[in-house]
Amino acid sequence: MKPTGTLTHRVVSGLKDAILNGELDPGSKLPSEAALVAEYGVSRTVVREAVSRLQAEGLVETFQGRGSFVLTVPEPSTFSLESSAIRTHHDVLAMVDFRIGVESEAAALAAARVTPESAKAVQAALAQLTEAGHEGAVEADFAFHRAVAAATGNRFYLDLLDSLGPMMIMLPRTRLSDEYSLSDAVHVERVHREHEQVAAAVAAGDAETARAAMRVHLGSTRRRLSAGG
């Protein structure tokens, strides 16, 4: 005899498929308990548990004495994080905090999944950042972080960075004091070393060091911002 959990999962999967592929339209009534018992060869207890799970997932709603009805499946939404909504110094610090969490893990994943191609892409982005003049520094910096995100092989990291765009680099820089400007050679060299350490750890496949290096880099950015605030 099959475990009840397995039987319930089979009924849930069957009904969910019917809802998601349009066989059961929004507003339509689920088949009766008796019909589901006959269709799936299970007990009424299993059917009731399956319907309860569909309720918990927001796919059906049950009315006393009337039965269960299919709800409208929410449309998938595109993740968006508008840089234009980041206006204050506090917002910029919050954005960097957010990036520390996301990009540190992205660097670790990029290292864990590194391939010759992704390592080459990260190193190429680093080289472009090194060669970029004052005018192209923001785009080159963003391209480096994007290359690390792409190296994860996980599109959600890339989608997130693309939603922020180069403004994630530009906005913090507009709030830095003169000692942290792109015209300050010491500052530029320090930031370049931070990027180099990230790239080297990713290329070496060292996830822990890559995570730490990205955290140090973005943490340093935050400290510079705090000092300037």
Secondary structure, 3 states (H helix, E strand, C coil): CCCHHHHHHHHHHHHHHHHHCCCCCCCCECCCHHHHHHHHCCCHHHHHHHHHHHHHCCCEEEECCCEEEECCCCCCCCCCCCHHHCCCHHHHHHHHHHHHHHHHHHHHHHHHCCCHHHHHHHHHHHHHHHHCCCCCHHHHHHHHHHHHHHHCCCHHHHHHHHHHCCHHHHHHHCCCCHHHCCCCHHHHHHHHHHHHHHHHHHHHCCHHHHHHHHHHHHHHHHHHHHHHC
